Amino acid sequence: MSITIFTANPQNLLDAIKKAINEKEVDTWAYDSDGDFYHTPDQWSGKAWLRPSVQQGILVLGLLGQEDVIMTKVVYGVYHGRFLEMLLAHFDHSFSNATATAHADSTDNYKVAT
C-alpha cells in the first residue's frame, strides 16, 4: 500500500511537512534519521513507517513494516488514513489529489500473511 500525492513541487511539499513537524505544527507525526515518517501516538509508534520518494509531479510514500512482523490491515489503514488526514488539515493548498492503494505495491516493504 502506498500513498501518491499529486503536486506541482513534490520536494517543496516534503520539505514543508518536515518543517511543520519540526515546528510542532504537526504533532502526531515525526520522521527518523532515514527520513521515514512514523505516527507518534504510543499505540502506533514503531508499528510502521512511510518512506517518501520525490518523483516528477508526485510525492510517493511507501509503507515499511517491522522486520518479521506481519502487517495488519488496521496498522496500514491507520498509517495511510491518518497521514492523508494530516495532509488535508495542513497542506490542502499544496497538492491537487492524493490516493492510497488497497494492497502492497512495489514501493512497500512489509511482511504479509501467507
VMD Tcl script that draws the C-alpha trace (Angstrom):
set ca {
  {0.00 0.00 0.00}
  {1.39 3.38 -0.91}
  {0.27 6.97 -0.87}
  {0.67 9.04 -4.03}
  {0.34 12.81 -3.71}
  {-0.06 14.82 -6.90}
  {1.68 18.17 -6.57}
  {3.47 20.70 -8.76}
  {6.51 20.62 -6.47}
  {6.90 17.38 -4.52}
  {10.22 18.38 -2.91}
  {8.69 21.60 -1.56}
  {5.77 19.65 -0.10}
  {8.10 17.13 1.55}
  {10.19 19.97 3.00}
  {7.04 21.74 4.26}
  {5.82 18.58 6.01}
  {9.17 18.15 7.76}
  {9.23 21.84 8.73}
  {5.72 21.59 10.21}
  {6.83 18.55 12.23}
  {9.98 20.33 13.41}
  {7.97 23.40 14.45}
  {5.35 21.22 16.22}
  {2.53 22.41 13.93}
  {2.07 18.72 13.17}
  {2.46 16.92 16.48}
  {1.34 13.35 15.81}
  {3.92 12.62 13.12}
  {7.71 12.55 13.23}
  {10.50 11.35 10.96}
  {13.64 9.38 11.68}
  {17.25 9.75 10.55}
  {16.38 7.94 7.29}
  {13.63 10.49 6.58}
  {10.86 7.93 7.12}
  {7.65 9.22 8.73}
  {6.05 7.48 11.69}
  {2.92 8.08 13.74}
  {3.88 9.19 17.26}
  {0.96 8.10 19.49}
  {2.14 5.22 21.71}
  {-0.39 2.83 20.20}
  {1.09 3.27 16.69}
  {4.72 4.33 17.16}
  {7.17 1.77 15.79}
  {4.47 -0.25 14.01}
  {5.27 1.07 10.52}
  {6.98 3.86 8.60}
  {6.19 5.80 5.45}
  {9.23 6.26 3.19}
  {8.98 9.31 0.89}
  {10.16 9.30 -2.72}
  {10.18 12.51 -4.75}
  {9.27 11.91 -8.39}
  {8.15 14.04 -11.33}
  {4.89 15.69 -10.24}
  {4.27 13.32 -7.34}
  {5.39 12.52 -3.83}
  {5.09 8.78 -3.14}
  {5.17 7.26 0.33}
  {5.75 3.52 0.57}
  {4.84 1.59 3.71}
  {7.62 -0.14 5.64}
  {6.77 -2.69 8.28}
  {8.55 -4.13 11.27}
  {11.04 -6.85 10.44}
  {9.48 -10.33 10.70}
  {6.13 -8.94 11.90}
  {3.04 -9.46 9.75}
  {1.46 -6.15 8.75}
  {-2.16 -5.91 9.86}
  {-4.91 -4.17 7.94}
  {-5.52 -1.98 10.98}
  {-1.93 -0.69 11.07}
  {-1.71 0.03 7.35}
  {-5.16 1.58 7.40}
  {-4.27 3.86 10.30}
  {-0.93 4.91 8.80}
  {-2.42 5.76 5.43}
  {-5.64 7.30 6.70}
  {-4.02 9.46 9.36}
  {-1.26 10.65 7.04}
  {-3.85 11.67 4.45}
  {-5.85 13.38 7.21}
  {-2.74 15.37 8.22}
  {-2.16 16.41 4.60}
  {-5.74 17.62 4.21}
  {-5.66 19.53 7.50}
  {-2.32 21.26 6.95}
  {-1.32 21.15 3.26}
  {-4.55 21.22 1.24}
  {-3.24 24.09 -0.92}
  {-0.02 22.21 -1.73}
  {-1.47 19.30 -3.71}
  {-4.35 18.56 -6.04}
  {-5.07 14.92 -5.27}
  {-3.84 12.05 -3.10}
  {-4.51 8.34 -3.39}
  {-3.80 5.22 -1.34}
  {-3.53 1.76 -2.84}
  {-5.55 -1.03 -1.25}
  {-2.77 -3.62 -1.43}
  {1.02 -3.70 -1.41}
  {2.84 -2.38 -4.43}
  {6.48 -2.02 -5.46}
  {7.15 0.89 -3.08}
  {6.15 -1.10 0.01}
  {8.25 -3.40 2.16}
  {6.39 -5.39 4.79}
  {5.58 -8.97 5.69}
  {2.14 -10.25 4.71}
  {0.26 -13.27 5.99}
  {0.69 -16.35 3.80}
}
mol new
graphics top color blue
foreach p $ca { graphics top sphere $p radius 0.5 }
foreach p [lrange $ca 0 end-1] q [lrange $ca 1 end] { graphics top cylinder $p $q radius 0.2 }
display resetview
